[in-house]
Amino acid sequence: MTSLVSVPRDTTPEDIAKLLKDWLNSYDRAELRGAKAGKQFLEEHRSLQGLVVNFMVSALVAMADGDTDLRNAKAIELCRKVKQLVDKSG
């Protein structure tokens, strides 16, 4: 990727995963960053809110099938609960 401000259309899911990994791996509170980003979408990108939610839920559902270690067990368990909700809602 060339810029954090303008993401090229040919950006791959692997690029996005690396960007998020690098951004979140700073040992501060990732949930605060997520809350701030979510509020930004509410304020600036009203037409894209559904796409953002679908993207995030899809990522959580995909993570539900993965293996993890004790540090991340609660996070993956949450992903599994989200997947159950999605499966129930069709």
Secondary structure, DSSP 8 states (H G I E B T S, - for coil): ---SSS--TT--HHHHHHHHHHHHTTSS-HHHHHHHHHHHHHHH-GGGHHHHHHHHHHHHHHHTTS---GGGHHHHHHHHHHHHHHHHH-
